[in-house]
Amino acid sequence: MLPVVRELAAEYADRIDFQVLDYYADSTKPLQSQYGMRGHPSFVILGRDGSPSPPLFGLLPRDQLVAQLEGVLA
């Protein structure tokens, strides 16, 4: 998934700030808990007001991630 996420980060660089966290790093545990991330990979998209979308889990088709990103931008 990381190659897809990096590709999307480049595509949306002027509109969305992507942050990739190491799921296994202890330093990311507070954010994982805050956003309800339960596995790897997990995706949380924050709206313009900072409110999180429901987390997405697992290997997702690129089109599904694009749809989520476009939904936040709409």
C-alpha positions in Angstrom: 0.0 0.0 0.0 2.9 2.4 0.7 3.7 2.9 -3.0 0.0 3.8 -3.7 0.0 6.2 -0.7 3.2 7.8 -1.9 1.7 8.2 -5.4 -1.4 9.8 -4.0 0.6 12.0 -1.8 2.4 13.3 -4.8 -0.8 13.7 -6.8 -2.6 15.6 -4.0 0.4 17.5 -2.7 -1.1 20.9 -3.3 -4.4 20.0 -1.6 -3.8 17.4 1.1 -1.1 17.0 3.7 -0.3 13.3 3.9 1.3 11.8 7.0 2.6 8.2 7.0 3.0 6.7 10.4 5.0 3.6 11.4 2.3 1.4 12.9 4.9 -0.5 14.9 6.6 2.5 16.4 5.7 3.2 20.1 5.7 7.0 19.3 2.6 6.5 17.1 0.5 4.6 19.7 -1.2 7.7 21.0 -2.4 8.7 17.5 -3.5 5.1 16.8 -5.6 5.2 19.9 -7.0 8.6 19.2 -8.2 7.7 15.7 -9.2 4.1 16.4 -6.6 2.5 14.2 -6.7 -1.3 14.9 -4.4 -2.8 12.3 -2.0 -2.3 9.5 -2.6 -0.7 7.1 -5.1 1.8 8.5 -6.2 5.1 7.0 -7.7 8.1 8.6 -8.6 11.2 6.6 -9.1 14.4 8.4 -11.6 16.9 7.1 -10.9 20.6 6.6 -12.2 21.2 10.2 -9.9 18.5 11.6 -12.6 16.0 12.2 -11.6 12.4 11.3 -13.4 10.1 8.9 -14.1 6.6 10.1 -10.9 4.7 9.8 -10.3 2.5 6.8 -8.5 -0.8 7.3 -6.6 -3.3 5.2 -5.5 -3.4 1.6 -7.8 -1.0 -0.3 -8.1 -0.4 -4.0 -6.6 2.8 -5.1 -10.0 4.0 -6.4 -11.5 3.6 -3.0 -8.8 5.8 -1.4 -9.2 8.4 -4.2 -13.0 8.5 -3.6 -12.4 9.1 0.1 -9.9 11.9 -0.6 -12.2 13.5 -3.2 -15.0 13.4 -0.7 -13.0 15.4 1.8 -12.1 17.9 -0.9 -15.7 18.4 -2.1 
